[in-house]
Amino acid sequence: MARVLGIYLHIPFCRSKCDYCDFYSLAGSEESMDSYQKALLTHIKQMAPLLKEYQVDSIYFGGGTPSYYGDKRLRELLYAMRRSFTLSRTAEITLECNPESVEKKSLLRLHRAGFNRISLGMQSADCAQLQTLHRPHDFQQVVDAVSLIREAKFANLSLDLIYGLPGQSLESWKDTLEAAIALHPEHISAYGLKVEDGTPLAERAARGEALPDDDLQADMYLWLTNRLPKAGYRQYEISNFAKTGMESRHNLKYWMGREYIGFGPGAHSDIDGRRYSFQRDLARYIDAASSKSDLLEEFQEISMEERAREYIMLRMRTLRGIEEWEYRREFYMNFEPLQRKLEYFESRGLATQSGRRWHFTPEGFLLSNHLIAELLDVQGDAPPKVLEKQESRIPLFQPEPEMKKTKNFILFKRKQPPN
């Protein structure tokens, strides 16, 4: 049976940079788009022989603003992946869009090419809040974009929202959420604003600009977790809600510890027991397509003990949570210390048990970083070993003839099962 894989393609181009964004994205770099396209196509072709045993069931075009990249390039990339990899007939193929970059003709061409899911960056229904973030759209453009997406026959739409914005009150957050519900998306992602170092928003906060405090953000989150289920959206992860069967397949790969591979500067991969990421440098990524440049920012070979830690860290972000015999079967570890800690959380209303599975309550999700740290403390495992550069020479841009000889390519070499 084929192993299942998700693919992420990073499109790092934007029309403008939002004040809160710390993702690797570039405004005003359109002249590099054609060179970047060639680099991605080369990288895809070079990696294909190493992924023959996989079936791809999700592809995610993220950014940046992928819809700003142009539908011709996006379609070319998708065709290349169809030629290079074995795609599931039901693969989820997602494109991130900003409302101002949505065009009906482009959407129709993308839908015909096989894109079947749109993730639209709405963020807020309040135009003043959008302006203060330097978002390049207003709410009417969101409404118009949703209409065009539906006219292009996309039946799977996700809206991204942010709460805790400058000047945002609980009432204005409620208005934004009601406006999103009224657009009838299949999926809603709602993230609390985090002020990232080095962003314009961090500079504004340092100058004294007021942001909603932790208590107000908590009220916004709890209202969200109460309102969306009543509107037919089931929470399945801390920040994600979906109608039945419309959970994001690609995002679940991250939270469930499944395999995925990334292309592009800043992209991450987790495959066959190894995790790696590329440096956040567009020019170097383009150059590496025709050379053996060292692009790795980090490379880790993940031990069984570290996977057990990740099982706690990632699964406890979800409503599926963790389960004793699943944990024992996968990691050969004692669940009793975790059980005692989870029972303590339950007594405080922070965790609950559904059947045999433990997960956090909405109040627990608010404290999840702290609570997960407590679980890891009682689990008592060591941190991961980060390999030195000389131990991690992965030929990610190796020429094809040489690549065909690498039967035991380090990234995909299977480990022996534990005794």
N, C-alpha and C positions, 0 to 999 in steps of 0.2 A: 504494500500500500504506500502511495506517495506521501512524503512528508509535506506539511502545509506551511506556506510562507507568506508573509506580508511584505510589500515593497513600499518604501517611502521615497519620493523624489522631491528634493528641495529646490524651489524656484525662488532665488533670493532677490528678486527685483520688485520694487514698489514705485508707485507714482510719488508718494511722499511718506515720510517716516512719522509714525504716531508717537506722541510724547511718552507713552508708557512702555513701548516695545523694546525688548532687549534680545529678540531673535536676530539671527544673522540675516539682515536684509539691507538693500542698498537702493537709495533714491538717486535718480540722475545717472544711471549706468546702462542705459539702453544700448549704447554702442557695443557692449560686451555680450549682448543676447545671442548673436549668431555664433560667436566663438564658444559660448557656454553650451549651446545646443550641440555642437560638434563634440565637445568634451563628454557630455552626458551620453550621447549615442555611442561613442567609443567605449566608454566605461561599461555600458549595458552589454555591448557585444563581447567585451573581454570577460565579463563575469558569467555569461550565459553557460559556457561548458561546465562550470563548476556547480551549477544549480539544476542539473538535469533530473535529479531524483526528487525535486520539489514540485508541488503544484501550488501556484499562486492563487490565493483566494481573496486578496485585497490589494489595491494599489491606491496610494494616497498622494496627491499632488498638493504639497503645502508650501508655505512661504514665510515672508514675502507675500506677494499677491500673484498667484499663478494665473488668474484670469487676465492680468496685465501683460502677461508674456505672449499673448496672441494665440488664437485657436489653432493656427496652422502648425506652430511648433508643438503645441500640446498633443495634437492628433498624431504628429510624426513620432513623438515619444511613445505614445500608446501603441501605435502600429509596430514600432521596434520591439516593444516588450512582448507583444503577441507573437512576433517572429522568433524571439529569443527564448522565451520561457513558456512553460505549460500553464496556461490560464484556465482556472475553473470556469465552467459555463455560467456559473452564478456569481462570479467574482464581483465584489463591491469595489467600484472605481470612483473615488471621490475627488472633487476639485474644489479647492478653497477659492472664494470669490469675494471681492468688495462690491458693494452695490453700484458704485459709479462706473465700474468697469464691465458691467453686464450688458451684452447686446444680444438681441434675439437671434440674428443670423448666426452668430458665433455659437450660441447655445444649441441651436438646431444641428449645426455641424458636429459639435462635440457629442451630443446625444446619439447621433447616427454612428459616430465612431466607436461608441461603447461606454462613454462616461454615463453613470447612472445615479450619482449622488452629488449634491451640491452642499457645501458648508459656507454659509453666507455670514459675513461679519457685520451684523446689525449693531451690536454693542449697547445702544441706547435708543429710546424713542424720543429723547429730549434733544432738540437741535443745539441748544446752548451747551449741553454736556458734550455732544459730539465735537463742537467747535473748540471747547477748551482742551480736548485731547488731540486737536489737529487731525481729526478724521476727515477724509476728503469727500464726505457725503452728508446728506441730511436724511431725515426719516422718510420723506416722500420718495426719495430714491430707493430706500429699502422696500417700500410698498410696490413701487414700479418694478424693481428687480424680481420680487417674488412672483408678480404677475407674469413677467417674461419667462421665468424659470418654469412655471406651470404650463405656459403656452408651448414651451419646447418639450413638453411631455416628461419632465423629470418628476418622478413620483416619490423621491426620497430627498427631503430638504431638511437641513439642520440650520438653526440660527444660533450664533454666538452672542452672548450677552456678558456685560461686566457690571458688577455692583460694587459700591464703595467709591464711586467717582467723586471728583471735586464738585462740591455744591449739591450733591445728591442727598435727598432726604428719603425716609422710608416710603413716604407717599409717592415720590417721583419714581422710586424703584418699582413700586406696585404698578404704576401706570405703564412703565416699560414692559414689565412682564405680561400685563394684560394685553398690551399692543402686540407682543410676540405671539401670544396664544391665539389672538384674533386672526393672525396670518396662517394658522393651521399648518405649521411645520410638523414633520414626523419626529423631529428630534430637537432638543434644546440643550445647549451647553451654557452654563452660567458660572462665571469665575469671579471670585473676590479679587479686587484690584490689589496687586502687589507692587510696591515701589521698588524697582530694581536699580541697583547702583549704576551710575554712569548714564542714566537716561535723563532727558529733559525734565521729566516729572520729578525725578529725585532732586534735581537742582531747584525746582519750584518748591518742593516740600522743605528743602533746606533753608529757603528764603522765608519760610513761615506760612506758605499757603496751606489752608486748612483742608483736611480730608476727613471723611467720616471715621470716628474712632472705632475701636474693636467692638464695643458693645453695640453700636449701631450696625456695623457689618454683621454681627451675629444675629441681630433682629432681622436683617434683610435675608440672611441665609435661611433662618428657621421659617420665615414667611414663605420663601421659595419652596422649601421641602414640604410645606403643608398645602400650598396652592396647586402646584403642578400635578400631583396625583389626582386631585379633584377634577382636573381638566383632561385626564386620560394619559398623563405622562408618568411612567413608572421610573423611579430613581434606580439606576443600576451602578452608579459610581458617585463619588463625592460631588462632582460638578456636572453630571450628565444624566439626562432624563429622556425617555423615548416612549413612543407608542409601542404596543406589543409587536415584537419581532423586528423593530427598527433600530436596535442598539448599533452603535458604530463598531463594525467588525474589526476595523484596523485599530482603533483605540483600545479595544479589549485585548488585543495582542500584548500591549504594554502591561496592562494590569494583571493579565493571567499568565505572564511569563512565557508567552509563545514566541516563535522565531520570526524575525523580520530583518530586512536589509535595507540600508539607506544609500542613496546616491546624492552627491552634491556637498558643497562646503558646509561644515557644521552638522552633517547628517550622522545619525547613530545607527548601529546595527547590533543585533544580538542573535547569533546563529551558531549552532553546534557547540555550545559551551563556551564560546568566545564573544566578548563584547568589544567593539571599537568605535571610535568616532574620528571624523576628519576635522582638520583645522578649518577655522572660519576665515577662509581666504579665497576669494573668487579667482584671482589671477593665478594663484598657485595651483588651484584645482584644474584650471584650464591647461596650464603648462604640463601638469602631470598626466594628462591624457595621451601625450606623445613621448613621455619619458618615465623613468622609474623614481621620480621624486618621492621623498618621504613626506606623506601627507598626514600621517596618523598623529592625532592629538593625544589619544589614550588608547591603550590596549590592555584588556584583562582576560585572563583565563579563569573562568568562574568555577570555584570548587563546589562540592556538594554542600558544604557548610554555608557558603555564601548564598547558594540557591535557597537554602532553608530560610535564611534571613530575608531574602527577597520575597519568598512566599508570604511571609508575614507583612512586609512593608507594602507590597503591591496588592495582594488579595484583600487586605483590610481597608483598602480604598474603595472596595466594591461592596454591593449588597450580597454578593455570593459569599464573601468572607472566607473563613477557613474551617476545616473539619478534621477531627482527631485522626481518623483512620486513613484519610487521604495524606495527612502529614506523616504519620508513621510509615505508611507504605512507600512514600516518595523519598523520605530522608532518613528512615531508620532511627528516629529520634523520639525521646520521651515527650509526650504532650502535657503531662500533668502540671508542670510549672505554668504553662500557658493557660491551662484550664482554670487553675486557682486565680490567676490574675484576671481572666475574663469574667469569672464569677464575681470578683470584687468590682469590676467595672459595671457588671449587671446590677449589683446592689445600689450603685449610684446613678442608674438610669443611662449609662453611657454605652452599654453593649447589650445585645439580646441574642437569643438562640432560636433559630427557625429550623425545626427538625433537628438535625445533628450539626448544623452549620452555625458558626458564630459570626456576627457582624456588628458594626457600630450602629447606634441610633443616630438621628440627626444631631442631637446634642453631643454625641461622641465624635461625630465627624468634625465638629467645630474644634475639638481638641485632639484631632487624630495624630498630629505630629508628636505631641507629648505622649499620648497613649501608646502609639507604636513603639516609641523609644522605651517605654516601660516593658512592653512585651519582649523587645530585643534584649533588654537587660536580663530578664529571667531566662531567656533562651541561652544567653551566654556564649555566643560564637565569636570567633575572631574576625577582624575586618578583612576584606579581599586583598589578595596580593596583586599589586600593579606591576606588570612585567617591565623590565628595562627595554629601551629602544632596540638594543642589539638582539633581544630575544623576540622581537615582534616584526621581523621583516616580511610583511605580508605583501606579495607581489600584486597589489590591487590594480596596477596598470600594466601588467606584464604583456608583451606582445603575444599574439595568438599561437604561433608555432611552439614557443617555449611553454605556454600555458597548457597545451595538450599533453605535455609530458608530466605535468605535476599531478599525478594520481593521488599523492598524499599531501596535497596543498594544505598548509597548516590551519587555515581558517575552518576547513570543513572535515578535517580528519576526525573520525569517530573515536570517542573514548571507549575503553572497555567497561562493561557494566561492573558495578561493585560486587565483590565476592560475597 
